């Protein structure tokens, strides 16, 4: 039985088929995620080895670094799975016990909002690490300046405003594309 897509003309077929060029990009992100796993294990090993000799603040900074790696890894999973499913091909996961809950509702718009929220979460962790280290300002031990902290706060606020903007545009777009309800108008005859 012939497929519906076999009748595509060559140029539309080439354009539609070009989506497969993204596969190496997603495979590269999987490799990057493997690098993050190695980084996580290295930092965890460092924490375990030096837990008795480092202070609470340093432990907190290392743990925040571990959380940061996990959040970036979650972001990678969203981009890899959601992006492949949205832009390349279906993963055929219906009924699979490990299918992510969010994958049922994924589309380009939902993916943008999820990515924006993940970036805000990652930025929040970085900002928290900066605030913890800010106690060393002026002591010579600080790796940050007041200007650098100010710029991190400004950039974080811009991430939040961008996410709000994306959500508003998405909501407006969904509202404008909502199906229009057409009511039947009865014919009134003249008496």
N, C-alpha and C positions, 0 to 999 in steps of 0.2 A: 504494500500500500504506500503510495507516494506521500512524502511529507508536505505540509503546507508551505514550507520554505523552499522547496526545490524549484518553484517557479519564479524565484527572485531573479531579476536581471543581474548581470555580472557586477555592475558598480554598486548597487545596494547590497548585494551579497558580500562584496569586499568590505564595504563600510561596516556592515553589521558584524562581519567576522573579525574585524580589527579589534574588537573588545578582548579577544584572546591574547593580544599583546600585553595586557595587564597581568597575566598569570606570572611572568617572571618577577614582576614588582611585588606581588603578594608572597611569592616564594622567598624573595629577599627579605621581606618583613618577618617571615618565619625564622630566617637565619638571625635577624636582628633580635628577635625574641629569645633565641638560644643564647645570644651574647648577654642579654639581660639576666637570664637564669644563672649564667656563670658569674656575673657581677654580684647577684644576690647571694649566691653560695659563698663567694669570696668575702663579702661584707659580714655575712652571718658567722663564718668561721673566725673572722677577726674579732667579732663581738664575743663569741664563746671563749676564745683564747685569752682575751684581755679583760674579761668581765670583772675579775677580782682586782685589777690594778687601775682601772679607769673610773672616773667620777660619774655621778648620776647624769650630769648635763651631757657628757660625751656619749654615754649609753643612749640617752634620749635622741641625740643627733644621729647616731648610727641607726637606731630603730626607725626614725623618720626617713632616713635614707632607704631603708628596706621597704617601708610603706610606699615611698616614691617609686621604687623599682616595680613593685606590684601594680601600682596604679598605671604606670607606663605600659606594663605588660597587658593589663586589662584594655587599655586604649588600643594596643596593637591587635588584640583579639577582635575588638569591635571593628577595626578597620579591615582586617584580613577577612573575617567571616562575613561581616555585613557588606563590605565592599564587593567581595566576590559574588555574594548572593544577589546584590543589587545591580552590579554593572557587568558581570561576566556570565554566570550561569547558575541555575538553581543547584543547591547542594543535596536535594532530595532527602531531607532530614525528618519529614513528617512521621510522627510516631516513634522516632528514636528517643530512648529514655534520657539521653544527654543533650537533647536539642535545647539551646538557650531559649529562655522564655521570651526575650526581647526580639528574637529573630522573626517571630510571626508578624510583628508590626513594622519590620524594618523596610524603609524606603530611603531615598536620597535625603528627604527632608528630616526624617526621624534620625538618620545617621548623623547629619550635621549638628542637630541639637545635642545628641548623646556625646559627640566628639567635643563640642564646646563645653559641656558640663565636665567631661573628663579632664580637659585642659585646665579648667578652673580648679578642679580638685588637685591636680598636679601643682599648679601655681600656688595654691594654698599651702601645700606641704613645704614648698621651697620658701615661701614667705614666713611660715612658722619657724623653719630652721634659721632663717635670717634673724627673726625677732629673738630667738633664743641666744644666738651669738651676738646680738646687739648690745648685750650687757658688757661686752668687752670693748665697746667704742671708746677711743681715746687712751686705751691702756697699752697700745702697741701690739696686743695679741689679736686684735680684731682683723678679720679678713675683709670687712666691709667698711665703707665710708658712709657718712650721713646721706650724701648725694646718691650713692648706690642703693641704699635702703629706700629713699624717697622714690627713685625710679622704679624699683620693684613694686612698691605699693601702687604707683600710677599705672604700671603695666598690668598688674592684677586687676585694678579697677576697670581698665579698658577691656580686659578679657570678659569681665562680668557684663559690662555694657554691650559688648559685641554679642554675647550669648542672649541677652535680653532682646537685642535688635533682631537676631536671627529668629528667635521664637515669635516675636511680634510680626515679622514679615511672613513667617510660615503660617501664623494664625490668620492674618489678613488674606493670604493667598488661598488658604483652605476655605475661608468665608466667601471669597469672590468666586470660587469654583464649585460652591455647593449647588446641587441640582435645584433648578427653579421649579417651584410647584405651580403647575398650570391648572387653574380651575376651569371646569367646563361652564360655559355661559349658555344658559337656556335661551332658546329662541322665543321671544315674546311676539305673539301675533297681534295685529291691530284688530280691535273689535269695532 
